[in-house]
C-alpha cells in the first residue's frame, strides 16, 4: 500500500539532481577541477560573518544563562536561556521576529505590512507548499497559473494541494510573460498565480510595468469571476539584483497578494531552511487566509520554524552576502559566452544565465555538453524548450576554466 | 477559495493550545508564579552544554575557514566552511550523519539498521506526516490505527494523507492497548498502526511482551490480508525512561516497521525541529518505501533538515539532558497527588502524569481546575474520557507550590 505517486516522485530525480549525480561520476573520473558543474543553485559566496557571529552570541548567552543554575526562574524573555532559545515558538513564529520583518519591509519598500500576517516557515519550499494548500479548495478543478520558464518544484507543490498547474508562455524577447496568453488562461477555476522575479531560471527581473499589467489583468478577472485570485510572489532572489531597476514590492500593487520568502540565497544559508509567508493586510478576509495558512502548516507537519534561526533574523535584516561577486560573475560569464557566439538572456539578478541551446533539443544539447564536462540544465524541466540554465554561483576560476570547453561545444555545433 | 478545512484547522486551536492561551490571561491577572501551568510538553531542563558548545564550534570553524578567503578552493568536506555548513544537504540528509545514527542504534539496541534507510526530518511531526503520506494509498478507505489515549496531532497527519484514523481502546488498568479491540479493528484496509511508548499522555512504557503481542497480531493479519501493515513507532520519548524496564526496539520485533524520532525531548531542543525516519532494512520493498518517503517529503515542501543541526547529531548521540530531574519530579508529584487522594497512572517515562478526573466529564474537571489556577489538559482530546494530563516538565517550585491548589480542587469534589 505504498503511495505510488510518492514513490514515483521519490524515484524520479529532478533533471537538476540527475545532472548533479552524473557530475559526481564525472568528478570521480576526471577530478573536481576538470568538471564544470553549473547545475545547482547552491550559493557559493559565504554568509555574512555576522550570521555566524550572531548565532555564536545567541548560543553563548544561552550557555551563560543556563550555568546560572537559575533556569527555575525564567522571567525575562530576552536574552534567552537554552530552554527559551531552543524551545517551541508559537506555530506562526516569534512575534518580535515577525514584527521586525514587517518593520523592515515597510521601511525598505514603502510598504504597509503587518507582523500579525507573517508566518515564519522552514524555507520558501515550505512557504509555497503551505500557501498553495491554504488557498486552493482541495478540488482538482482548481487551477494555479505559473509563468514558463518556472521553478519545476512549483508543479510538485501545486499537485500536493490537489490543484492543476497551468503554464503561461513567455515573450521570447524579454522573457516576461506573454500577457495575451496569460489573459486567455485565466478562468473561473483560477485560484492563484505564481510570479517569481528575479526569475529562476532566466535571471530576468520583471519591470514595474510588467507587474502592473499582470495585476491589472488579475483585478479585472477577479471582478469578472467574483472571487479572489491570489498572486503569490515567490521572492528568494529579491535581494540578488544587479541592475538599477526598481523592485516592485507586490503588496503595493495587488490586494490579494501573498509573498513567499527565503533567507537561503540572500545570506547563503539554504540548508538551514528559514523563510516566511506574508499575507497582504488588505487582502479579502486576510485573517481567514492567515488561519488557513496556520492550518495548512499544521496539517503538513510544520510545528514552527527553527527557533535559533528565527532569533537570527532581526539581526540580519537588510544584510546580504557580498552579492557584488555574483554581479561580476554574471557580467564576465555573459560577456564571454556572448563573445564565443552564444545567445544569452541578459541577467538582471538571481544567479542563473539562460542560454539558447545550439540545437532544437535542449536535452540533447545538455547531454552533448556533458561530453565536454559541462553540467548545464536543459530548459524542458522549466517548462520551455530550446534553452539551458547555467548556475554561476560557483567560483571565478570555474567560470574562466570552463570557457575553452564552452568554445569547443560551440565549435562542435557551428563548425 | 480558501481551503475550508485548513481554515478550520488553523482557527480551532488544539485543547492544549486553548488552555495555554487561557493560562496567559490568568498569568496577566494573577502573576506568573500564581498560575500553575501543566499544559505543554516543552522541556524544562536545559539542553546539555555540549549542544551549544558543539554548535558554537561548528560556527567558529566555519568563520575561520571563510576568513582564509579560500572559499574558491573547497576540497575538504569536514570541518566545514560556511557554504558547506549552511548549504543544502541531500534531501535525505548528510550521509555521514545518517550512518552515525545507524551505528549508534545498532550498538545501543543490538539492532540491524542502515544509514541508507534513514531520512533526516524537520522533527517528529514532519517525520509522521511524511511517513503517513508515503505508506497510504491516498484513498480515504485506507485506515490507520492509533492506540487511545494518543497524541491528538496523529489525527491531523492521518487526515492530511487522506486516510481514516481508527482508535483502539486501552486496558484501563495498564493503559496498554486492549488487544481484543485491536484485533477486531484491523481489516483489509488497515495500512498502518502507530505505537508511542513511552506514551504521551500516559507516561506508560509498553513492556516487551506488549510489543511482542502487538507484533504477533499484526503478522497474522498481514498474512490474512496479504499486504504489509506498517507499524510506525513514534519515539520522541525513547530516552526519557525512569524505570528499569527493557526498551523493545521495534525493528527487532517487526519487519514492516518504521521509526519516527525527534531530538526535541531528549536534548531539549524542540524548537529546532530535527529528527528522522528510519525504515526497517528487512521491510518488504524497503527501498521503495524509502523512495516514497523521499517523494512525500518533497511533495510536502521539505527540502532538507536544517544542516547546522544535522551536523550537531553525531556529537550528541547517546547524550541527554539531565533527565534524572524529570524522574525526581515524576516521583515527587505522583506521590504527593496520590497522598491527596488522586488516582495517578504510574509514570514510567516521558514527562506526563495521567490522572483520573474527579467527575465524569474531564472537560468540566479541567475547567474547574482553572478556578484554582491549575492548567491541566482534559483527556477527551487524547481520545478517551475521564482523565487529565499533567505535564510536569516545569520547575520543582511550581510542582510544590501547586500542591495546596490540587488539595483544594480535591476537597471541592470530595468534601
Boltz contact constraints between the chains, C-beta under 6 A:
constraints:
  - contact:
      token1: [A, 1]
      token2: [B, 137]
      max_distance: 6.0
  - contact:
      token1: [A, 1]
      token2: [B, 191]
      max_distance: 6.0
  - contact:
      token1: [A, 1]
      token2: [B, 227]
      max_distance: 6.0
  - contact:
      token1: [A, 2]
      token2: [B, 288]
      max_distance: 6.0
  - contact:
      token1: [A, 2]
      token2: [B, 289]
      max_distance: 6.0
  - contact:
      token1: [A, 2]
      token2: [B, 292]
      max_distance: 6.0
  - contact:
      token1: [A, 3]
      token2: [B, 134]
      max_distance: 6.0
  - contact:
      token1: [A, 3]
      token2: [B, 138]
      max_distance: 6.0
  - contact:
      token1: [A, 3]
      token2: [B, 292]
      max_distance: 6.0
  - contact:
      token1: [A, 6]
      token2: [B, 134]
      max_distance: 6.0
  - contact:
      token1: [A, 6]
      token2: [B, 292]
      max_distance: 6.0
  - contact:
      token1: [A, 6]
      token2: [B, 295]
      max_distance: 6.0
  - contact:
      token1: [A, 6]
      token2: [B, 296]
      max_distance: 6.0
  - contact:
      token1: [A, 7]
      token2: [B, 288]
      max_distance: 6.0
  - contact:
      token1: [A, 7]
      token2: [B, 291]
      max_distance: 6.0
  - contact:
      token1: [A, 7]
      token2: [B, 292]
      max_distance: 6.0
  - contact:
      token1: [A, 7]
      token2: [B, 295]
      max_distance: 6.0
  - contact:
      token1: [A, 9]
      token2: [B, 295]
      max_distance: 6.0
  - contact:
      token1: [A, 9]
      token2: [B, 298]
      max_distance: 6.0
  - contact:
      token1: [A, 9]
      token2: [B, 299]
      max_distance: 6.0
  - contact:
      token1: [A, 10]
      token2: [B, 291]
      max_distance: 6.0
  - contact:
      token1: [A, 10]
      token2: [B, 292]
      max_distance: 6.0
  - contact:
      token1: [A, 10]
      token2: [B, 294]
      max_distance: 6.0
  - contact:
      token1: [A, 10]
      token2: [B, 295]
      max_distance: 6.0
  - contact:
      token1: [A, 11]
      token2: [B, 291]
      max_distance: 6.0
  - contact:
      token1: [A, 42]
      token2: [B, 87]
      max_distance: 6.0
  - contact:
      token1: [A, 42]
      token2: [B, 88]
      max_distance: 6.0
  - contact:
      token1: [A, 46]
      token2: [B, 66]
      max_distance: 6.0
  - contact:
      token1: [A, 46]
      token2: [B, 71]
      max_distance: 6.0
  - contact:
      token1: [A, 46]
      token2: [B, 82]
      max_distance: 6.0
  - contact:
      token1: [A, 46]
      token2: [B, 83]
      max_distance: 6.0
  - contact:
      token1: [A, 47]
      token2: [B, 82]
      max_distance: 6.0
  - contact:
      token1: [A, 47]
      token2: [B, 86]
      max_distance: 6.0
  - contact:
      token1: [A, 52]
      token2: [B, 59]
      max_distance: 6.0
  - contact:
      token1: [A, 52]
      token2: [B, 62]
      max_distance: 6.0
  - contact:
      token1: [A, 52]
      token2: [B, 63]
      max_distance: 6.0
  - contact:
      token1: [A, 55]
      token2: [B, 59]
      max_distance: 6.0
  - contact:
      token1: [A, 56]
      token2: [B, 56]
      max_distance: 6.0
  - contact:
      token1: [A, 56]
      token2: [B, 59]
      max_distance: 6.0
  - contact:
      token1: [A, 59]
      token2: [B, 52]
      max_distance: 6.0
  - contact:
      token1: [A, 59]
      token2: [B, 55]
      max_distance: 6.0
  - contact:
      token1: [A, 59]
      token2: [B, 56]
      max_distance: 6.0
  - contact:
      token1: [A, 62]
      token2: [B, 52]
      max_distance: 6.0
  - contact:
      token1: [A, 63]
      token2: [B, 52]
      max_distance: 6.0
  - contact:
      token1: [A, 66]
      token2: [B, 46]
      max_distance: 6.0
  - contact:
      token1: [A, 71]
      token2: [B, 46]
      max_distance: 6.0
  - contact:
      token1: [A, 72]
      token2: [B, 395]
      max_distance: 6.0
  - contact:
      token1: [A, 72]
      token2: [B, 397]
      max_distance: 6.0
  - contact:
      token1: [A, 82]
      token2: [B, 46]
      max_distance: 6.0
  - contact:
      token1: [A, 82]
      token2: [B, 47]
      max_distance: 6.0
  - contact:
      token1: [A, 83]
      token2: [B, 46]
      max_distance: 6.0
  - contact:
      token1: [A, 86]
      token2: [B, 47]
      max_distance: 6.0
  - contact:
      token1: [A, 86]
      token2: [B, 269]
      max_distance: 6.0
  - contact:
      token1: [A, 86]
      token2: [B, 271]
      max_distance: 6.0
  - contact:
      token1: [A, 86]
      token2: [B, 272]
      max_distance: 6.0
  - contact:
      token1: [A, 87]
      token2: [B, 42]
      max_distance: 6.0
  - contact:
      token1: [A, 87]
      token2: [B, 271]
      max_distance: 6.0
  - contact:
      token1: [A, 88]
      token2: [B, 42]
      max_distance: 6.0
  - contact:
      token1: [A, 88]
      token2: [B, 270]
      max_distance: 6.0
  - contact:
      token1: [A, 88]
      token2: [B, 271]
      max_distance: 6.0
  - contact:
      token1: [A, 89]
      token2: [B, 271]
      max_distance: 6.0
  - contact:
      token1: [A, 122]
      token2: [B, 122]
      max_distance: 6.0
  - contact:
      token1: [A, 123]
      token2: [B, 303]
      max_distance: 6.0
  - contact:
      token1: [A, 125]
      token2: [B, 301]
      max_distance: 6.0
  - contact:
      token1: [A, 125]
      token2: [B, 303]
      max_distance: 6.0
  - contact:
      token1: [A, 126]
      token2: [B, 301]
      max_distance: 6.0
  - contact:
      token1: [A, 129]
      token2: [B, 300]
      max_distance: 6.0
  - contact:
      token1: [A, 129]
      token2: [B, 301]
      max_distance: 6.0
  - contact:
      token1: [A, 134]
      token2: [B, 3]
      max_distance: 6.0
  - contact:
      token1: [A, 134]
      token2: [B, 6]
      max_distance: 6.0
  - contact:
      token1: [A, 137]
      token2: [B, 1]
      max_distance: 6.0
  - contact:
      token1: [A, 137]
      token2: [B, 3]
      max_distance: 6.0
  - contact:
      token1: [A, 138]
      token2: [B, 3]
      max_distance: 6.0
  - contact:
      token1: [A, 156]
      token2: [B, 299]
      max_distance: 6.0
  - contact:
      token1: [A, 160]
      token2: [B, 299]
      max_distance: 6.0
  - contact:
      token1: [A, 191]
      token2: [B, 1]
      max_distance: 6.0
  - contact:
      token1: [A, 227]
      token2: [B, 1]
      max_distance: 6.0
  - contact:
      token1: [A, 269]
      token2: [B, 86]
      max_distance: 6.0
  - contact:
      token1: [A, 270]
      token2: [B, 87]
      max_distance: 6.0
  - contact:
      token1: [A, 270]
      token2: [B, 88]
      max_distance: 6.0
  - contact:
      token1: [A, 271]
      token2: [B, 86]
      max_distance: 6.0
  - contact:
      token1: [A, 271]
      token2: [B, 87]
      max_distance: 6.0
  - contact:
      token1: [A, 271]
      token2: [B, 88]
      max_distance: 6.0
  - contact:
      token1: [A, 271]
      token2: [B, 89]
      max_distance: 6.0
  - contact:
      token1: [A, 271]
      token2: [B, 307]
      max_distance: 6.0
  - contact:
      token1: [A, 272]
      token2: [B, 86]
      max_distance: 6.0
  - contact:
      token1: [A, 272]
      token2: [B, 306]
      max_distance: 6.0
  - contact:
      token1: [A, 272]
      token2: [B, 308]
      max_distance: 6.0
  - contact:
      token1: [A, 273]
      token2: [B, 306]
      max_distance: 6.0
  - contact:
      token1: [A, 288]
      token2: [B, 2]
      max_distance: 6.0
  - contact:
      token1: [A, 288]
      token2: [B, 7]
      max_distance: 6.0
  - contact:
      token1: [A, 289]
      token2: [B, 2]
      max_distance: 6.0
  - contact:
      token1: [A, 291]
      token2: [B, 7]
      max_distance: 6.0
  - contact:
      token1: [A, 291]
      token2: [B, 10]
      max_distance: 6.0
  - contact:
      token1: [A, 291]
      token2: [B, 11]
      max_distance: 6.0
  - contact:
      token1: [A, 292]
      token2: [B, 2]
      max_distance: 6.0
  - contact:
      token1: [A, 292]
      token2: [B, 3]
      max_distance: 6.0
  - contact:
      token1: [A, 292]
      token2: [B, 6]
      max_distance: 6.0
  - contact:
      token1: [A, 292]
      token2: [B, 7]
      max_distance: 6.0
  - contact:
      token1: [A, 292]
      token2: [B, 10]
      max_distance: 6.0
  - contact:
      token1: [A, 294]
      token2: [B, 10]
      max_distance: 6.0
  - contact:
      token1: [A, 295]
      token2: [B, 6]
      max_distance: 6.0
  - contact:
      token1: [A, 295]
      token2: [B, 7]
      max_distance: 6.0
  - contact:
      token1: [A, 295]
      token2: [B, 9]
      max_distance: 6.0
  - contact:
      token1: [A, 295]
      token2: [B, 10]
      max_distance: 6.0
  - contact:
      token1: [A, 296]
      token2: [B, 6]
      max_distance: 6.0
  - contact:
      token1: [A, 298]
      token2: [B, 9]
      max_distance: 6.0
  - contact:
      token1: [A, 299]
      token2: [B, 9]
      max_distance: 6.0
  - contact:
      token1: [A, 299]
      token2: [B, 156]
      max_distance: 6.0
  - contact:
      token1: [A, 299]
      token2: [B, 160]
      max_distance: 6.0
  - contact:
      token1: [A, 300]
      token2: [B, 129]
      max_distance: 6.0
  - contact:
      token1: [A, 300]
      token2: [B, 300]
      max_distance: 6.0
  - contact:
      token1: [A, 301]
      token2: [B, 125]
      max_distance: 6.0
  - contact:
      token1: [A, 301]
      token2: [B, 126]
      max_distance: 6.0
  - contact:
      token1: [A, 301]
      token2: [B, 129]
      max_distance: 6.0
  - contact:
      token1: [A, 303]
      token2: [B, 123]
      max_distance: 6.0
  - contact:
      token1: [A, 303]
      token2: [B, 125]
      max_distance: 6.0
  - contact:
      token1: [A, 306]
      token2: [B, 272]
      max_distance: 6.0
  - contact:
      token1: [A, 306]
      token2: [B, 273]
      max_distance: 6.0
  - contact:
      token1: [A, 306]
      token2: [B, 306]
      max_distance: 6.0
  - contact:
      token1: [A, 307]
      token2: [B, 271]
      max_distance: 6.0
  - contact:
      token1: [A, 308]
      token2: [B, 272]
      max_distance: 6.0
  - contact:
      token1: [A, 395]
      token2: [B, 72]
      max_distance: 6.0
  - contact:
      token1: [A, 397]
      token2: [B, 72]
      max_distance: 6.0
